[in-house]
């Protein structure tokens, strides 16, 4: 495991767009919010590029921005502008040695699951499933700052629970390393060299615009691929942007009827409308769903 250095006031954040084109006005609003929080912010050369298609620039330009951000000794953290689609295109061209020798805080979610999975598979670098510049920081209520500060500031132990939307779908206790991300991106990587490794631990999964039968189908796909074999507990995200909770819950329980571990539901991280929770991926956690639901981080995600 490699942990990046903690962020603090005055840290320089590089804004990148590895996937789809963000709206310039939302990037500007997000940058202003981050600067108001005490960070210095630099928008990368191609972060606002439009095209080809829906991409924020060519594969070469998006790779250049990522590599430049990791290589620059002045940059302390890298925050994506938005998701969309496109991160998977970059994976074959990533400079593993450059990134491994210059580990930094990397923040994103949704389509960035591709890159975050690569970081864990290839380098063992802790990354952060957390609010993005245009998608979240452009709105005042869209980032949950308690978890952001705990995760990126180096808190040794902290937790999220009912206040962050977590509730019990199946009771129990479990512990292990937290991995996961956007379910559709996670599932689509199966059968490729960039698929997540079936390492067990606690799995976090969320998505947007996904119907109950699609949740069922993708979870069965993970199960058939052996991805759930050593998983000790599963936490699902907030489902407000997917449809009726009751139908999705029933589909999840059906797909996971052979899974014996605890299952949490509703944690507000990723595709959410308000107060997006920051989750460090790659650190040890304890999941307790026997009473008041709690996902507790039992080690710092960064170094000081």
C-alpha positions in Angstrom: 0.0 0.0 0.0 1.2 3.5 -0.8 -0.4 6.5 0.9 -0.2 10.0 -0.5 0.7 13.0 1.5 -2.1 14.8 3.4 -3.6 18.0 2.0 -3.6 21.2 4.1 -4.4 24.8 3.6 -2.1 26.1 0.8 -1.8 22.8 -0.9 -1.8 23.0 -4.7 -4.5 21.1 -6.5 -4.4 20.3 -10.2 -7.7 20.0 -12.0 -7.8 17.3 -14.7 -10.5 15.9 -17.0 -9.6 12.3 -17.9 -13.1 11.6 -19.2 -15.8 13.9 -20.6 -15.8 17.7 -21.2 -16.9 19.7 -18.2 -18.7 23.0 -18.4 -16.2 25.9 -18.0 -18.5 27.9 -15.8 -18.9 24.9 -13.4 -15.2 24.4 -13.3 -14.7 28.1 -12.4 -17.3 27.9 -9.7 -15.7 24.7 -8.3 -12.2 26.3 -8.4 -13.5 29.3 -6.5 -15.0 27.1 -3.8 -11.8 25.1 -3.4 -9.8 28.4 -3.2 -12.3 29.5 -0.6 -11.4 26.4 1.5 -7.8 27.5 1.5 -6.3 25.5 -1.4 -4.4 26.8 -4.4 -5.8 25.5 -7.6 -4.4 25.1 -11.1 -6.5 24.1 -14.1 -4.6 21.7 -16.3 -3.9 22.6 -19.9 -6.5 20.4 -21.5 -9.0 20.2 -18.7 -11.6 22.3 -20.6 -11.0 20.8 -24.1 -14.0 19.9 -26.1 -13.9 16.9 -28.4 -13.3 14.7 -30.1 -16.9 13.5 -29.5 -17.7 14.0 -25.8 -14.1 13.6 -24.6 -12.2 16.4 -22.9 -9.4 16.2 -25.5 -7.6 13.4 -27.2 -6.2 10.4 -25.4 -2.7 11.9 -25.7 -3.8 15.3 -24.3 -5.7 13.8 -21.4 -2.7 11.5 -20.6 -0.4 14.5 -20.8 -2.4 16.4 -18.2 -2.4 13.4 -15.8 1.3 12.7 -16.2 2.2 16.4 -15.8 0.1 16.6 -12.6 1.8 13.6 -11.1 5.3 14.7 -12.2 5.0 18.3 -10.9 6.7 18.5 -7.5 4.6 21.6 -6.7 1.3 19.7 -7.1 0.0 18.1 -3.9 -3.3 16.7 -5.1 -5.2 15.9 -8.3 -9.0 16.5 -8.5 -11.0 15.5 -11.5 -13.5 18.0 -13.0 -16.2 15.4 -13.7 -16.7 11.9 -14.9 -18.8 10.8 -17.9 -16.9 8.4 -20.0 -13.2 8.2 -21.2 -10.9 7.1 -18.3 -10.7 3.6 -19.6 -9.2 4.8 -22.8 -6.1 6.1 -20.9 -5.2 2.9 -19.1 -2.9 1.4 -21.7 -0.9 4.6 -21.9 -0.4 5.3 -18.2 3.2 5.7 -17.0 3.3 3.3 -14.1 6.8 4.2 -12.9 6.1 7.9 -13.1 3.0 7.6 -11.0 4.5 5.1 -8.5 7.4 7.4 -7.8 5.2 10.5 -7.4 2.2 9.3 -5.4 -0.4 12.0 -4.8 -3.9 12.5 -3.6 -6.2 11.5 -6.5 -9.9 12.5 -6.2 -12.8 11.4 -8.4 -15.7 9.0 -8.8 -18.1 7.5 -11.4 -16.0 6.9 -14.6 -12.8 7.5 -12.6 -13.4 4.1 -11.1 -11.4 2.8 -14.0 -8.3 4.8 -13.1 -8.8 4.3 -9.3 -8.9 0.5 -9.9 -5.7 0.8 -12.0 -4.0 2.8 -9.2 -4.8 0.0 -6.7 -4.0 -2.9 -8.9 -0.7 -1.6 -10.3 0.7 0.6 -7.6 -1.3 0.0 -4.4 -2.0 3.7 -4.2 -4.9 4.8 -1.9 -7.3 7.1 -3.8 -10.4 9.0 -2.9 -14.0 8.4 -4.1 -14.9 11.9 -3.5 -16.4 15.2 -4.7 -15.2 16.6 -8.0 -14.7 20.2 -9.2 -17.5 20.8 -11.7 -19.8 18.0 -10.5 -19.8 18.9 -6.8 -17.7 21.8 -5.6 -19.5 24.1 -8.1 -22.5 23.8 -5.7 -22.3 24.9 -2.1 -24.1 21.9 -0.5 -22.7 19.2 -2.7 -19.6 18.1 -0.7 -19.7 16.7 2.8 -16.7 18.4 4.4 -16.4 16.4 7.6 -15.3 13.2 5.6 -13.3 15.3 3.2 -11.2 16.8 5.9 -10.9 13.5 7.9 -9.8 11.5 4.8 -7.5 14.0 3.2 -6.3 15.7 6.3 -4.9 12.5 7.9 -7.4 11.6 10.7 -6.2 8.3 12.3 -9.8 7.0 13.0 -13.2 8.4 11.9 -16.5 7.0 10.7 -19.6 7.6 8.6 -23.1 6.3 9.5 -26.7 7.2 9.6 -26.1 10.9 9.3 -24.4 10.1 5.9 -27.4 8.0 4.8 -26.1 4.5 5.8 -28.7 2.1 6.9 -29.0 -1.7 7.4 -30.1 -4.0 4.7 -28.7 -7.1 6.2 -27.2 -7.0 9.8 -23.8 -8.1 10.8 -20.2 -7.1 11.3 -17.2 -7.3 8.9 -13.8 -5.8 8.4 -11.2 -5.5 5.7 -9.8 -3.1 3.1 -12.4 -0.9 1.4 -12.5 -1.1 -2.4 -15.1 -0.6 -5.1 -16.7 2.4 -7.0 -19.2 2.8 -9.7 -20.9 -0.6 -10.3 -21.3 -0.4 -14.1 -17.6 0.6 -14.6 -16.5 -2.0 -12.1 -18.5 -4.8 -13.8 -17.6 -3.7 -17.4 -13.9 -4.2 -16.7 -14.3 -7.9 -15.9 -12.6 -10.0 -18.5 -10.0 -7.2 -19.3 -6.5 -6.7 -17.9 -7.9 -3.7 -15.9 -10.5 -5.6 -13.9 -10.4 -5.2 -10.1 -8.7 -8.0 -8.3 -10.9 -10.3 -6.1 -9.1 -9.4 -2.9 -12.0 -9.6 -0.5 -12.6 -7.0 2.2 -15.4 -4.5 2.2 -16.9 -3.6 -1.2 -18.6 -0.2 -1.9 -20.8 0.0 -4.9 -23.0 2.8 -6.3 -24.2 4.1 -9.7 -26.7 6.4 -11.4 -29.7 5.7 -13.6 -29.5 2.0 -13.0 -32.8 0.0 -12.9 -33.4 -2.8 -10.4 -32.9 -5.6 -12.9 -29.6 -4.0 -14.0 -28.4 -4.0 -10.4 -29.4 -7.7 -10.2 -27.7 -8.5 -13.5 -24.4 -6.8 -12.7 -24.2 -8.2 -9.2 -24.7 -11.7 -10.6 -21.9 -10.9 -13.1 -19.6 -10.0 -10.2 -20.6 -13.2 -8.3 -20.1 -15.5 -11.4 -16.7 -13.8 -11.9 -15.6 -14.7 -8.4 -15.4 -11.1 -7.3 -17.5 -11.7 -4.1 -15.8 -14.9 -3.0 -13.8 -13.3 -0.2 -15.8 -10.2 0.3 -16.7 -9.8 4.0 -19.3 -7.0 3.7 -20.9 -4.8 1.1 -22.1 -1.2 1.3 -24.3 0.3 -1.4 -24.6 4.0 -2.1 -27.5 6.3 -2.1 -30.1 5.3 -4.6 -32.0 8.6 -5.1 -30.8 8.9 -8.7 -31.6 5.2 -9.6 -35.2 4.8 -8.8 -37.4 3.4 -6.0 -35.3 2.1 -3.1 -37.7 -0.8 -2.3 -37.4 -2.3 -5.8 -33.6 -1.9 -5.9 -33.3 -3.4 -2.4 -35.3 -6.4 -3.4 -33.1 -6.9 -6.5 -29.9 -6.6 -4.5 -31.1 -9.1 -1.9 -32.1 -11.5 -4.6 -28.8 -11.2 -6.4 -26.9 -11.6 -3.1 -29.0 -14.3 -1.5 -26.0 -16.6 -1.3 -23.8 -13.9 0.1 -23.5 -14.3 3.9 -22.0 -11.0 5.0 -23.6 -7.8 6.2 -25.1 -5.4 3.6 -25.4 -1.6 4.1 -27.4 0.7 1.9 -27.8 4.4 1.2 -24.3 5.8 2.0 -24.2 9.1 0.3 -21.1 8.9 -1.8 -20.6 9.3 -5.6 -23.7 10.1 -7.6 -25.7 12.1 -5.0 -27.6 15.4 -5.0 -26.2 16.8 -1.8 -23.4 16.3 0.7 -21.2 13.9 -1.2 -19.2 11.8 1.2 -15.4 11.2 0.7 -14.4 7.5 0.9 -10.7 6.5 0.8 -10.3 3.4 -1.3 -7.5 1.0 -0.1 -7.6 1.5 3.7 -8.8 -0.8 6.5 -12.4 -0.3 7.7 -14.8 -2.0 10.1 -18.5 -2.3 9.1 -21.0 -2.6 12.0 -24.6 -3.1 11.0 -25.8 -4.7 14.3 -27.2 -1.5 15.8 -26.6 2.1 14.8 -25.0 1.6 11.3 -21.3 2.6 11.1 -18.5 2.3 8.6 -15.3 3.1 10.6 -12.0 3.9 9.1 -9.3 2.5 11.4 -6.2 3.9 9.8 -5.2 7.2 8.2 -5.5 7.3 4.4 -2.6 9.8 4.0 0.8 10.5 5.5 1.7 13.7 7.2 
